[in-house]
Amino acid sequence: MDQENASCPACGIRSARVHSHYWRSLGDVPCLGQRLILLVRIRRFRCVNSVCRQRTFAERPDAIARPRARHTDRLRTLHHAVALALGGNAGARLAGRMAVPVGATTLLRRIREAIPDPVPEVRVLGVDDWAWRKGQSYGTILCDLERDCVIDLLPDRKAATLAVWLRRHPSIEILVRDRAGVLLQGLQRLADRVEGPDWRRQEHTGNGKAGTSVQG
C-alpha cells in the first residue's frame, strides 16, 4: 500500500499512473472491546500496456485482506476459530458479544473456505457413526486415537466407503469401534478386503468397555 506503483492483475506490468482513488471499509478485530472498521484508501491505476484488456485496476491490500473481502484476514481467522468451536448460530451470538458481529451463514462459510490441514499418518483409528440428521441419515466419524482428534467425516456408514478411505491410508494398524451392527458387519468384511498386511480381528477393551478392533 505504500508503494508508488502496482501490478496489473491481467498482464502483470507495473504502473505508476494513478487514475483515481476510493475508500474501502474493512471490519477488523475489536479494539478495547469496541467494534473496529478500517477505512483504507485504495488507488486505481491506469494500465500502461496498450494491448491489455484491462484499462484500469485497483491496488490490492494483500497484507491485510483478500480481494473484494469485507473483513481483514485476522478477523476472518477469528471468525473461523469461533465457527469451529461453536458452529453457526451459537458462534454468531458469541461473535456479537465479542464486538465482531457476523451471521451464522458467514461463519459456516468460513469453515468451508478454510484449507484443511493434511492428515498425518494414523496408526490407531477410531470408527463410529454420527448423525447428519438424527433418526434419518448417518455418516461415519474417523478419529486418531493417539492424537485424540477427529481427522475425517464420511458421508455414510457403508463398509465400501470406509474401505476406500482405508486404502488411501495404508499406515492404519488398528481399527477401534463400538458394537454397532452396521460397523461390525463392515469391519468383518474389511478384514478380508483391505489391501496391506495380514489382518485379524481382536476383541479388546479400548476405553474400559467392551469393543472390537481390526489389527494388522
N, C-alpha and C positions, 0 to 999 in steps of 0.2 A: 504493500500500500504506500510505502514511502519512496518507491522507485519513480523515476521520471518517465518511464515508458512501460509498455505491457505487450504481451504476445497475442496476436490474433488467434482465436481458437480454431479458425478454419484453415489458415495457411501456415501459422506458426511464426510469421515475420513480426518483429517487434516494431512498435510505432510510438512516437512521442507527440503526435499531433492530436491535441485534445479537442474533441468535438463539443462536449457539454459535460454536465455532471448532474447527479441526483442523489437523494438521501435514501438510505436503506435501513430499515428497522430490524434489529436482531434481538430476540429475547436471550438473556444471559442468566447465569446463576445469581441468586439474590445477594444483596449487599446489606449487612446489618438487619437482616430479616425483612427487607423490603424488596419488592419486585424490581428488577433492573432491565431496562431496554437500552441497547446501544444504538446510537444514530451514527451510521457510517457513511461518510461522503464517498460516493463511487464516481469515478471519472469514466466517461465514454470517449473512446479514441476513434480516429479515422484510420482505416487500414491503408497502408501505403502501397500495397500490392495491387497493381492496376487490373490484374486478371482474377483477383479473389472475388468470390461470390458475395462475401460479407463486407459491406461498405463501412459499417461502424461496429464497434464491440465495446463491452464494458469490462473494466478490470475486475478480477476476482479476488476477494479476500480469503484465499485458500488457507491462510494461517489460523483463521478463526471460524470459518463457516464454509459449508458446501455451496455450490451454485444454486441459486433460487431458494435456498433454505431460509426459514423464518427464525431458526434458533441457532445459536453458536454450537460448535462441536462439543464443548464441555457441558452445555445444558442437555444436549442430546444424550451424552454419556450418563448424566444424572437420571434422565427420564428412563433410559434403558435399564439402569440398576433398579429403579423403583418398579418398573414393569415386571422384571424377573422375580422380584421379591413378592409382589402383591397382585400382579395381574392388572386388568383394565380398570374396573370400577373402583376397587379399593385403592389402587395406585393413584387414580385421578383425585380421590378425596384427600389422600396424604399429600400429593403434589400441591394442591390448593393451600393446605396448611403450611407448606414449606415455601410459599411465595413463588412457586414455579408452576402456575396453573397450566393444565394440559388435559385434553379429552381422553377418555378411555380408549377410543379407537386409535388415536395417535400413539398411545403407549403400546398397544398391541402391534402397531406398525413398526415401532422401534425394535421390537423383538424380531420381527420378520426381516427387517433390513440388516440386522447385525450379521457379520460374517462369523460362523461358528468356529470355535477352536478345533483344530484337528484332534481326532480321537486317539489318545495314546494306546499303546499296546496293552491289552487287557488279558489278565491271566485267569481271574476268578470273576465269572459273570453271573449276576443275579437276574432272574427272569420272572416277571409277574405280569398280571393283566391290570389294566386301568380303564376307567370309563370315559369315553368321549361324551356319552350321554347315558347316565345311569339307567340300567334296565333295558337299554336299546342297542347301543353299539359300544364295543370294547376294542382296545388296542393292546399292545404289549410294551411294557417298560423294561429297559435294559439298564442295569446298574453295575458299575465297577465296585465290587465289594471290598477290594483292598484300598481303594482311594475314597470310598464312601461317597460316590457321586453318581448322578444319572448321566448316561452317555448317549442314549438314543431312545426314540419312541417309534414303534412300528404301527402301521395303520390298522392292523387286525391281529387276531390270535391264531392265525393259521400256521401250522408247522412248516409249510413250504416257505412262507415269508421269513421265518426265523432261520431256516436252513440257508437261504440266500445270504442273510446277514452274516451267519457264521462262516460261510465260505470266503467272505471278504475279510474275515478277521481270524486267520489261522493260529494266532497266538493264544486263543482260548484253550485252557487246560481243564477248567472245572466249571460246570453249569449248576447253579443252585436255584431251586424253585420251591413253591409251596405244593400242596397236594391237589391243586385244581385239576379237574379231569381233562380239560382241553389241553393244557400244557403237558400233563403226564403222557397223554397219547402221542403228542407231537414229539416229545423228547425220546420216547421209546422208539419211534421210527427214526429219529435223527441218529441214534446210536449206530444204525446200520448205513445211514446215508451220508453223513458228514465226511468230507474228504480230510485226510490227515492221519494221525497215528491211530493205533487200535484203541477203540473207545469201549468203556464198560460202565455199567450203571452201578452206583453205590448208594445205599441208604445211609444217611448220616444226619446229624443234627447240627445245622449251620449256626443257629442262634438260640440254642437251648430247647428248640421244639423239633418235632419230627419233620424231616424234609427229605428230598431226593436230589441227588446230584448226578450229572453225567461227567465222568472224568476220563481224560486221556492219559 
